[in-house]
Amino acid sequence: MTKYIYLIRGNNSESYQDFKKRIMAASQAAIDQCDVLKLTITEQEPPKFSVIPYEKTRIAVISAYHNGDSDALPVLMDIERFAGVYRVTEALPVQYEKTWSDGDITPGVCLLTLFRKKKNLDYDVFIDRWHNGHTPLSLKIHPLWHYNRNVVEEKLSSASEDFDGIVEEHCRTPSELFNPFKFFGKPLIVIPRMLSVYRDVRSFIDYSSIESYLVSEYFLKSK
């Protein structure tokens, strides 16, 4: 299936509840136009103190999957504060088994990250370092239950913000993400591992472009 990602940002005046209600309504309007529809959205404040620099603003990623050729969906591009639509190539180096019903929140907790490649770095080198260096490192260090990696292949709107990668990383429990001694490892190795991840990220990602969000995931229509 072809996967399209729609990026929508929240208004500063919106509560998390109002933002979720707005995005859910727009997503439901598109549900019959795709084969699979998934929503990843901010719906609570991130931790005040964290080794991960979470963004405080609201954001939603709507993932629409289509069998065969298809165009971007106008109903999702017309959402207020639409920020982009991207045709992506998805990979799932590790994945959960979905046992919950459509519409229910995915168990655990999710980290959404958006980024661009490092400036002046050859694109093929960027992909190689991301896929063959960073992905195995992340899976080795972090207690990831599900890793959804999306390479942006094409921006389908002139309004699309400039991103090369969109990643969703799931842990089974909040403490596995929020506690550095669970997310990076035991006290004696946590600092070396944090430094290793930091150096690795800076080798292929434009560090100033990284946006990280604490999000929840909902399958509105699954296979």
N, C-alpha and C positions, 0 to 999 in steps of 0.2 A: 504493500500500500504506500501511496505517497503521503507524506506528512507535511502539514503546514502549521506553523506556530504564529499566533496572533498575540501581540504585546499591547496591553492596555494599562495606562497609569491612572492612579486615583487623583481626585481633587483634594487640595489641602483642607478643605472644609468638610470632607466626607468622613464619617465614622467608619470603622472597619465593617460594622454591620450594614451600613448603607451601601458601601462599596461592594460588598459581597452580594447584596440583594440586586444591585444594578447589573453586575456581571453575570450572575446566575440567570437573570431574566433574558439577557442578550444571548447567552449560550443556549438556553432552551429554544430560542427562536431559530437556531441553526441546526438543531439536533437531527432533523429529518433530511438534512442536506449532506450528511457525511456518514461514514460507516462506523467510525469510532470517534468519540468526543471526550476530552479530558480537560479538567480545569485545575490549574495550580495557582493559589491565591494567598496573599497576606490576609490574615484575619485576626491577628493578635499582635501586641507589642513584642518586639524581640527582647531578650535579656538585656538589662542595663549594663552588665559587666560580662564581657565575653572575649575570647581570643579571636573570634571571627567578627570583623567589623560590619555588622548588619546595617543595612539601610533602614531608615525610619519611615520612609514613604510607603504608600500602598501600590501594589502592582499585581497584575494578573497575566498569566500565560495560558491561552486557550490552545490546546493541541487538537487539530482536526485531521483525521485520517480518511483518505479516499482510495477506493479501488479504481485503478485505471487513471486515465488523464482527467484532470479537473482544474478549474480556475479557483482563485481565492474567492471567498464568500463575502459579497458586499454587506450582508447583514452583520458580520463581525468587523468589517472595516469601518462601518458607520457608527460604532460605539464611541461615545464621548471619551476624549483623550486617548484615542487610538494612536499607538506609537510605532506600529510596524507589523508587517506580515512577511514571513520568511518560508521558503521551501527548504526543508532540511533533510539531512540524512541521519537517521536515528540508529544508535547502537546501544545494546544492553549487555555490557560485560558481566554484570551480575543482576539477577532479577528475582523479585518475589513471585509467589504463586497467588494470584488474585482469588480470594475465597469469600470476599464480602460483596454485598449487593450494589448495583449501580445506584448512585445518589448518596451512598454512605461515605463518610470520610475514610480515606486510606489510613490504616493503623500506623502508629509511629509518628515520626516527624521528618520534615523535608527541608533541605537547604537548596535554594535556587541561586544559580550564579550565571551572570551574563558577562561577556568579555570580548575584547578584540585582540587580534594577534599583535605581537610586539612589532613596533615600527622598524622598517628596514630589514625585517627577517623574511627570508624567502618563504612563500606560502607552503611549499612541500615540506620544508624543515619544520614549520609551525605544526603541521598536521602530524608529522613523525614524532616530534617531541611530546605532543599532546597525547597521541594514541599509544605510542610504544614506550614512552617514558613516564609521563604523569599518571596515566590511567593505572598501570600496574603498581606504581608507588602508592596511589590513593587506596587501592584495594588491599595492599599489604598493610598499610598503617591504620586506616580508619575502619570502624566496625560497620561497613555499609551493607545494607540489606537489599538495596536496589540502586542501580547507577544508570541513569538515563542520559546519554551523551548525544548532543545534537550539533552537527556541523551545518552552518548556514551555507547553503549552496546558491541561493538567489534571493534578493530582496524584491518583493512583488508590488511595492508601492513607493512612490517618490517620498512619501512621508515616513518611511521606515528608518528608524534609528540604526546606527552603524554598529552591528555586532557580528562576530565571526563564530561564536560558540555560545550555546545555551545548555546548561547542565543542571540536572536535578539529582541530588544525592539523598537517599532515605536511610534513616537509622530506625531500629525497632522501638527505641524508647527515647524520650527527651534527654535523659541523662547521658546517653551515648553521644549525643551531639553537643550538649552544653558543658559537660564535665571534661576538661582538657585531658584528665588522666584516663578517660575512657575513649575520647576521640583520637588522642595521639599516643597514649600508652602510659605505662607506669612511671612514677616520679624520676627514676634514674635515666629514662630514655626520652621523656617528653620534650625537653628542650632541644636535644639533637634532632629529633624527628620534626619538630616545628621549624627549625632552621633548614632542614633538608627540603621540606615542602615549600618553604618561602623561596629558597634559591631556585628550586625547580620551576616554580610558577613564573618567577621573574625572567627565566631563560627563554620563554616563548610567548608570554602574555604581556600586553601593554598594561602594566600594573595600575595605572591611573584610570583605566576603563572598567575595572572590575566592580560589579554591583552584586552584593550578596544579600539575600532575603530569607527570613524565616517564613515558610509557607505551609499550607495544607493542600492536599490533593483530593480531587473528587473525580471519579469516572461517572460521567453523565450517560454515556452509552458505550458499552464495551462489545467485544466480538460475540 
